[in-house]
Amino acid sequence: MKIILPDKSCRDAGPGPVTVETLVRDLGFDPVGVIVARNGTLVTEDAVVENTDEVRIIRIAHGG
C-alpha cells in the first residue's frame, strides 16, 4: 500500500490487510493525534486497509 505521511513524503508498507490503528502505531504516530484517509475517504481506526489502498495520514492541529 502507498502511505502519504503528514510531511507529504511517501512510503510503501508491508503486507496487509491491517487495521488503521495498527498501521498508524507501527509508523510511530499516536492514533489520537492523526486522522486517516483511505483512497480519499476518511476512515476510523478500526477500518482495515489492503495492499492496493492509498493511505494518507493527516496530523490534527490542536489549538484554541
TIMI-2910 file (N, C-alpha, C, CB; in pm, 1 decimal, decimal comma, always signed):
<rs>
+----------+----------+----------+----------+----------+----------+----------+----------+----------+----------+----------+----------+------+
!      n_x !      n_y !      n_z !     ca_x !     ca_y !     ca_z !      c_x !      c_y !      c_z !     cb_x !     cb_y !     cb_z ! resn !
+----------+----------+----------+----------+----------+----------+----------+----------+----------+----------+----------+----------+------+
!    +84,1 !   -117,3 !     +0,0 !     +0,0 !     +0,0 !     +0,0 !    +88,4 !   +123,4 !     +0,0 !    -95,6 !     -0,1 !   +120,9 !  Met !
!    +38,3 !   +228,3 !    -57,5 !   +111,2 !   +355,2 !    -60,7 !    +63,7 !   +439,6 !    +56,9 !    +89,6 !   +430,8 !   -197,1 !  Lys !
!   +158,0 !   +488,9 !   +133,8 !   +125,7 !   +571,2 !   +250,8 !   +182,8 !   +709,6 !   +228,7 !   +181,6 !   +508,3 !   +382,7 !  Ile !
!    +97,2 !   +811,1 !   +244,4 !   +140,7 !   +950,2 !   +235,9 !   +142,4 !  +1005,2 !   +377,7 !    +46,8 !  +1035,6 !   +141,8 !  Ile !
!   +260,1 !  +1041,9 !   +423,3 !   +279,5 !  +1089,0 !   +560,9 !   +244,8 !  +1237,5 !   +572,7 !   +425,1 !  +1064,6 !   +606,3 !  Leu !
!   +229,2 !  +1287,7 !   +695,7 !   +194,3 !  +1428,7 !   +714,2 !   +292,0 !  +1526,7 !   +650,0 !   +184,8 !  +1458,3 !   +859,6 !  Pro !
!   +418,3 !  +1488,8 !   +635,8 !   +515,7 !  +1580,0 !   +573,3 !   +515,9 !  +1567,6 !   +420,7 !   +656,5 !  +1552,1 !   +627,4 !  Asp !
!   +416,2 !  +1499,4 !   +365,3 !   +396,3 !  +1478,6 !   +221,7 !   +491,3 !  +1376,6 !   +159,4 !   +411,4 !  +1608,7 !   +150,5 !  Lys !
!   +577,4 !  +1313,9 !   +239,2 !   +663,0 !  +1208,4 !   +185,7 !   +580,6 !  +1081,0 !   +171,6 !   +787,3 !  +1184,6 !   +277,1 !  Ser !
!   +626,3 !   +990,9 !    +85,4 !   +554,9 !   +866,4 !    +59,5 !   +636,9 !   +748,0 !   +108,4 !   +523,3 !   +851,8 !    -90,2 !  Cys !
!   +565,6 !   +644,9 !   +145,4 !   +629,1 !   +522,2 !   +191,3 !   +542,2 !   +404,7 !   +148,4 !   +650,0 !   +523,3 !   +346,2 !  Arg !
!   +604,3 !   +295,1 !   +115,4 !   +530,8 !   +172,2 !    +87,0 !   +530,5 !    +87,1 !   +213,3 !   +593,7 !    +94,2 !    -33,6 !  Asp !
!   +415,3 !    +27,9 !   +244,0 !   +404,6 !    -54,5 !   +364,0 !   +411,8 !   -201,9 !   +326,0 !   +273,4 !    -24,3 !   +440,0 !  Ala !
!   +437,3 !   -281,8 !   +425,3 !   +444,2 !   -425,3 !   +406,5 !   +308,0 !   -485,4 !   +379,0 !   +505,2 !   -490,4 !   +527,1 !  Gly !
!   +299,9 !   -615,1 !   +389,3 !   +176,3 !   -684,2 !   +353,0 !    +59,4 !   -647,3 !   +443,1 !   +197,8 !   -833,0 !   +357,3 !  Pro !
!    -55,7 !   -637,7 !   +385,1 !   -178,9 !   -613,7 !   +457,2 !   -259,5 !   -741,3 !   +451,8 !   -258,3 !   -493,4 !   +398,2 !  Gly !
!   -380,7 !   -743,5 !   +493,0 !   -453,7 !   -630,9 !   +549,7 !   -412,5 !   -601,9 !   +694,3 !   -602,8 !   -657,7 !   +543,2 !  Pro !
!   -434,4 !   -478,6 !   +733,7 !   -400,5 !   -434,6 !   +868,0 !   -499,3 !   -325,5 !   +907,2 !   -252,4 !   -383,5 !   +876,2 !  Val !
!   -526,5 !   -312,9 !  +1037,6 !   -615,7 !   -205,9 !  +1081,1 !   -542,2 !    -72,9 !  +1074,9 !   -668,5 !   -232,4 !  +1224,0 !  Thr !
!   -619,3 !    +32,6 !  +1061,9 !   -562,2 !   +166,7 !  +1058,4 !   -485,7 !   +194,4 !  +1186,9 !   -672,1 !   +272,4 !  +1037,4 !  Val !
!   -540,7 !   +156,5 !  +1300,9 !   -473,5 !   +181,3 !  +1428,1 !   -336,5 !   +113,9 !  +1433,1 !   -560,1 !   +132,3 !  +1543,9 !  Glu !
!   -328,7 !    -11,3 !  +1390,1 !   -201,1 !    -83,1 !  +1389,9 !   -101,9 !    -16,9 !  +1295,4 !   -221,8 !   -229,9 !  +1350,0 !  Thr !
!   -147,3 !    +20,5 !  +1177,8 !    -59,6 !    +86,2 !  +1080,9 !     -4,2 !   +216,6 !  +1135,7 !   -134,4 !   +112,4 !   +950,8 !  Leu !
!    -92,0 !   +297,1 !  +1193,7 !    -50,6 !   +427,1 !  +1248,5 !    +51,1 !   +407,9 !  +1361,0 !   -173,6 !   +506,1 !  +1300,5 !  Val !
!    +25,8 !   +314,6 !  +1449,8 !   +119,9 !   +287,7 !  +1560,0 !   +253,5 !   +234,7 !  +1507,5 !    +58,8 !   +186,6 !  +1659,2 !  Arg !
!   +248,5 !   +145,4 !  +1408,0 !   +371,6 !    +90,8 !  +1350,3 !   +457,0 !   +199,6 !  +1284,7 !   +337,8 !    -17,4 !  +1247,7 !  Asp !
!   +392,5 !   +305,2 !  +1235,4 !   +464,5 !   +416,0 !  +1173,1 !   +514,1 !   +518,3 !  +1275,7 !   +375,3 !   +484,7 !  +1071,4 !  Leu !
!   +479,0 !   +497,7 !  +1403,1 !   +528,1 !   +584,9 !  +1509,2 !   +440,0 !   +703,5 !  +1542,1 !   +660,3 !   +634,3 !  +1473,0 !  Gly !
!   +315,1 !   +699,4 !  +1499,9 !   +221,5 !   +808,3 !  +1529,5 !   +124,8 !   +766,2 !  +1638,7 !   +144,1 !   +850,2 !  +1402,9 !  Phe !
!    +76,7 !   +864,0 !  +1715,1 !    -27,1 !   +840,8 !  +1814,8 !   -161,5 !   +847,6 !  +1742,0 !    -19,2 !   +946,1 !  +1933,0 !  Asp !
!   -242,6 !   +742,2 !  +1745,1 !   -370,0 !   +743,5 !  +1673,8 !   -463,2 !   +858,1 !  +1713,7 !   -439,7 !   +613,9 !  +1696,2 !  Pro !
!   -446,5 !   +912,4 !  +1833,6 !   -530,1 !  +1023,3 !  +1878,7 !   -490,7 !  +1153,4 !  +1809,0 !   -519,7 !  +1039,4 !  +2030,8 !  Val !
!   -367,8 !  +1163,1 !  +1761,4 !   -317,6 !  +1286,7 !  +1702,2 !   -326,2 !  +1294,7 !  +1551,1 !   -178,3 !  +1305,4 !  +1741,6 !  Gly !
!   -386,7 !  +1192,5 !  +1487,0 !   -396,9 !  +1193,2 !  +1341,1 !   -534,6 !  +1145,0 !  +1296,5 !   -287,0 !  +1105,2 !  +1278,8 !  Val !
!   -569,4 !  +1180,3 !  +1172,5 !   -683,2 !  +1118,9 !  +1106,1 !   -628,4 !  +1052,2 !   +980,6 !   -796,6 !  +1224,6 !  +1072,5 !  Ile !
!   -702,4 !   +955,3 !   +929,5 !   -652,3 !   +875,5 !   +817,6 !   -757,8 !   +870,4 !   +707,8 !   -614,5 !   +732,1 !   +864,0 !  Val !
!   -711,3 !   +889,3 !   +584,1 !   -797,4 !   +873,7 !   +466,7 !   -749,2 !   +752,9 !   +387,2 !   -797,0 !  +1002,9 !   +378,0 !  Ala !
!   -842,2 !   +667,8 !   +349,5 !   -813,5 !   +552,2 !   +264,7 !   -878,4 !   +578,8 !   +130,0 !   -866,2 !   +417,6 !   +328,7 !  Arg !
!   -796,1 !   +587,9 !    +26,1 !   -845,9 !   +613,7 !   -109,1 !   -935,6 !   +737,6 !   -114,5 !   -922,3 !   +492,4 !   -160,5 !  Asn !
!   -896,7 !   +841,1 !    -37,7 !   -967,9 !   +968,9 !    -41,5 !  -1085,2 !   +981,9 !    +52,9 !  -1015,7 !   +992,7 !   -176,8 !  Gly !
!  -1114,8 !   +879,1 !   +131,1 !  -1227,7 !   +882,8 !   +223,9 !  -1177,1 !   +863,4 !   +366,1 !  -1332,8 !   +774,6 !   +188,1 !  Thr !
!  -1220,9 !   +950,7 !   +458,3 !  -1180,0 !   +936,6 !   +597,8 !  -1232,7 !   +806,0 !   +654,7 !  -1229,7 !  +1055,6 !   +681,8 !  Leu !
!  -1148,4 !   +739,6 !   +734,5 !  -1186,0 !   +612,2 !   +794,5 !  -1154,4 !   +614,3 !   +943,7 !  -1112,8 !   +494,9 !   +724,8 !  Val !
!  -1219,7 !   +525,8 !  +1017,9 !  -1194,6 !   +513,7 !  +1161,4 !  -1074,6 !   +422,7 !  +1184,9 !  -1319,7 !   +459,1 !  +1235,0 !  Thr !
!  -1026,6 !   +422,7 !  +1308,6 !   -905,3 !   +345,2 !  +1337,5 !   -928,2 !   +194,2 !  +1335,5 !   -850,5 !   +385,2 !  +1472,1 !  Glu !
!  -1053,4 !   +149,5 !  +1335,3 !  -1078,5 !     +5,9 !  +1325,6 !  -1100,5 !    -40,4 !  +1181,0 !  -1199,2 !    -30,7 !  +1409,9 !  Asp !
!  -1092,9 !    +52,1 !  +1085,0 !  -1104,0 !    +16,2 !   +943,2 !   -981,7 !    -65,0 !   +901,1 !  -1118,1 !   +143,5 !   +854,5 !  Ala !
!  -1000,3 !   -148,2 !   +801,0 !   -892,2 !   -233,0 !   +750,7 !   -843,4 !   -177,1 !   +617,5 !   -939,4 !   -380,9 !   +734,9 !  Val !
!   -710,6 !   -165,6 !   +603,9 !   -651,1 !   -121,2 !   +478,1 !   -579,8 !   -239,0 !   +412,1 !   -552,4 !     -2,9 !   +501,7 !  Val !
!   -586,0 !   -240,7 !   +280,3 !   -531,3 !   -350,3 !   +200,0 !   -406,9 !   -303,7 !   +124,8 !   -637,3 !   -403,5 !   +100,7 !  Glu !
!   -337,9 !   -397,8 !    +63,3 !   -217,1 !   -367,2 !    -12,9 !   -242,1 !   -272,5 !   -128,9 !   -156,3 !   -493,6 !    -64,5 !  Asn !
!   -362,6 !   -272,0 !   -185,0 !   -391,7 !   -189,3 !   -302,0 !   -440,4 !    -49,6 !   -266,1 !   -494,5 !   -257,0 !   -387,5 !  Thr !
!   -452,4 !    -17,9 !   -136,8 !   -504,8 !   +111,5 !    -93,5 !   -397,8 !   +219,5 !    -91,3 !   -566,8 !    +99,0 !    +43,4 !  Asp !
!   -445,1 !   +344,5 !   -107,3 !   -359,9 !   +460,2 !    -81,1 !   -407,5 !   +518,9 !    +51,2 !   -366,0 !   +567,1 !   -199,1 !  Glu !
!   -315,7 !   +532,4 !   +144,8 !   -348,2 !   +578,4 !   +279,4 !   -277,8 !   +710,8 !   +304,8 !   -307,8 !   +472,8 !   +386,0 !  Val !
!   -355,4 !   +810,7 !   +346,7 !   -297,7 !   +941,3 !   +378,8 !   -316,1 !   +965,9 !   +527,9 !   -363,8 !  +1055,9 !   +294,1 !  Arg !
!   -205,1 !   +995,7 !   +595,9 !   -209,8 !  +1026,7 !   +738,9 !   -202,0 !  +1177,8 !   +753,7 !    -93,4 !   +955,8 !   +817,6 !  Ile !
!   -299,4 !  +1233,3 !   +825,6 !   -311,1 !  +1378,4 !   +841,0 !   -301,2 !  +1411,8 !   +989,3 !   -445,5 !  +1431,8 !   +780,1 !  Ile !
!   -203,4 !  +1494,0 !  +1023,3 !   -184,8 !  +1533,4 !  +1163,7 !   -293,2 !  +1633,9 !  +1202,0 !    -42,1 !  +1594,3 !  +1187,0 !  Arg !
!   -350,4 !  +1615,7 !  +1319,1 !   -453,6 !  +1706,8 !  +1370,3 !   -384,8 !  +1823,0 !  +1440,0 !   -551,8 !  +1633,3 !  +1468,0 !  Ile !
!   -427,3 !  +1944,3 !  +1406,7 !   -373,1 !  +2064,2 !  +1471,8 !   -465,3 !  +2102,1 !  +1588,1 !   -359,3 !  +2183,5 !  +1369,5 !  Ala !
!   -410,2 !  +2100,9 !  +1707,2 !   -486,2 !  +2137,7 !  +1826,2 !   -457,4 !  +2284,1 !  +1858,3 !   -450,3 !  +2045,2 !  +1947,5 !  His !
!   -554,2 !  +2349,4 !  +1910,2 !   -531,7 !  +2488,5 !  +1949,3 !   -660,8 !  +2551,7 !  +1995,7 !   -472,4 !  +2568,8 !  +1833,6 !  Gly !
!   -650,4 !  +2674,1 !  +2033,8 !   -770,4 !  +2739,1 !  +2083,7 !   -771,9 !  +2883,5 !  +2052,6 !   -783,9 !  +2720,1 !  +2229,2 !  Gly !
+----------+----------+----------+----------+----------+----------+----------+----------+----------+----------+----------+----------+------+
</rs>
